[in-house]
Amino acid sequence: MMMKRSLFLAFSMIALLGCKRGAPESSASGAEASASWQAFTDFYERFHQDSAYQMAHITFPLEGLPQGADSVTIASGTFRWTPENWAIQHGFNLQSSDYEHQLRPVGDDAVIEKFVHRTGDLAIVRRFARLGDEWYLIYYAGLNNVRKDGGIDIEGGF
């Protein structure tokens, strides 16, 4: 319960800060953005609790990178997650980890999520998008070394 409350508060703060930085919006579009964010947070919570729901809300074959990807895998650009090689993901316990959690809305229909190790050397990247009326995971890069001075790029074009 504490984890849900923490995630909801984090999502709410990001949404509020994001809205204040942009141009002034009408109250109707602000309400739509709030409803969109609430739909995402509902999706996000269920995605981590319900394995069947998770599998149904991933765009297989899913672009991304496996954990510890080597330079050949990265350069080929052909790696895809499939239902056969996918491991169900559960919520992250951020209070007892060495990772910083970043959620960045990109418009009303996309969210980029990063878990970055406190050293800044390792990260996980996920991208979610609203396709039609539903949210989906559209990109997943497992835990990899992060690009630093010519290192690898796990962002997948973002």
C-alpha positions in Angstrom: 0.0 0.0 0.0 2.9 2.4 0.9 4.5 1.6 -2.5 1.2 2.5 -4.3 0.9 5.7 -2.4 4.5 6.6 -3.2 4.1 5.9 -6.9 0.9 7.9 -7.0 2.5 10.8 -5.3 5.5 10.7 -7.6 3.2 10.6 -10.7 1.1 13.4 -9.3 4.2 15.6 -8.7 5.6 15.0 -12.1 2.2 15.8 -13.7 1.8 19.0 -11.8 5.4 20.2 -12.5 5.0 19.3 -16.1 1.8 21.3 -16.5 3.2 24.4 -14.8 6.2 24.5 -17.1 4.2 24.5 -20.4 2.1 27.3 -21.9 -1.1 28.2 -20.1 -3.8 25.7 -21.0 -7.6 26.0 -20.9 -9.2 24.2 -18.0 -10.7 21.7 -20.5 -7.3 20.6 -21.8 -5.9 20.6 -18.3 -8.7 18.2 -17.2 -8.0 16.0 -20.3 -4.3 15.9 -19.3 -5.2 15.0 -15.7 -7.5 12.2 -17.0 -4.8 10.9 -19.3 -2.3 10.8 -16.5 -4.8 9.0 -14.2 -5.4 6.5 -17.0 -1.6 5.9 -17.2 -1.2 5.5 -13.4 -4.1 3.0 -13.4 -2.4 1.1 -16.3 1.0 1.3 -14.6 -0.3 -0.2 -11.4 -2.2 -3.0 -13.1 0.7 -3.7 -15.5 2.9 -4.7 -12.5 0.2 -6.7 -10.7 -1.5 -8.7 -13.4 0.7 -10.9 -15.6 -2.0 -11.6 -18.2 -2.7 -7.9 -18.5 1.0 -7.2 -18.8 1.5 -9.6 -21.6 -1.6 -8.2 -23.4 -0.2 -4.7 -23.1 3.2 -5.2 -24.7 3.7 -4.6 -28.4 5.5 -7.8 -29.3 7.9 -8.1 -30.9 9.1 -5.4 -28.5 12.0 -3.2 -29.4 14.8 -2.9 -26.9 17.9 -4.5 -25.5 18.6 -7.4 -23.2 20.4 -6.9 -19.9 24.1 -6.6 -20.4 23.8 -6.2 -24.2 27.1 -6.5 -26.1 28.2 -4.2 -28.9 27.2 -6.7 -31.6 23.6 -6.9 -30.3 23.4 -3.1 -30.0 24.9 -2.5 -33.5 22.7 -5.0 -35.2 19.5 -3.2 -34.0 17.6 -6.5 -34.5 17.1 -7.6 -30.9 13.4 -8.0 -30.1 11.6 -9.2 -26.9 9.1 -11.9 -27.6 6.6 -13.6 -25.3 9.0 -16.5 -25.1 12.0 -14.5 -23.8 10.0 -11.9 -21.8 10.2 -12.1 -18.0 7.1 -10.7 -16.1 8.0 -7.4 -14.5 6.8 -6.5 -11.0 6.9 -3.1 -9.3 10.2 -1.8 -8.1 10.9 -1.2 -4.4 12.4 2.3 -4.8 12.8 2.9 -1.1 15.4 0.1 -0.6 17.3 0.5 -3.9 20.3 2.4 -5.2 18.3 3.5 -8.2 16.7 6.9 -9.0 13.3 6.6 -10.7 12.5 9.1 -13.5 9.2 9.3 -15.3 8.9 11.8 -18.1 5.6 12.4 -19.9 6.1 13.2 -23.6 2.9 14.9 -24.6 -0.4 13.2 -23.6 0.3 9.8 -25.2 3.8 8.7 -24.2 5.9 8.3 -21.0 9.6 7.5 -20.8 10.7 5.8 -17.6 14.3 5.4 -16.4 15.8 3.7 -13.4 19.4 5.0 -13.1 21.9 3.6 -10.6 23.2 6.2 -8.1 26.6 6.0 -9.8 25.1 7.0 -13.1 26.7 4.0 -14.8 23.7 1.6 -15.1 20.2 2.2 -16.3 16.9 0.5 -17.3 14.7 2.3 -19.9 11.1 1.7 -20.6 8.8 3.6 -22.9 5.0 3.5 -22.8 2.5 4.8 -25.3 -1.2 5.2 -25.5 -2.4 3.4 -28.6 -6.1 4.1 -29.1 -7.7 3.9 -25.7 -5.1 1.7 -24.0 -1.5 2.1 -22.7 1.2 -0.3 -23.9 4.9 -0.9 -23.2 6.6 -0.1 -26.5 10.3 -0.3 -25.6 12.4 -2.0 -22.9 16.1 -1.9 -22.4 17.2 -4.1 -19.5 20.0 -3.1 -17.1 22.9 -1.9 -19.2 25.9 0.4 -19.0 24.8 3.9 -19.8 26.3 5.9 -22.6 29.3 8.0 -21.3 32.0 9.3 -23.5 31.3 7.0 -26.5 29.7 4.2 -24.5 26.5 2.5 -25.6 23.1 4.2 -26.0 20.2 2.3 -24.5 17.7 5.1 -25.2 16.4 3.5 -28.4 16.3 6.7 -30.4 15.1 9.0 -27.6 
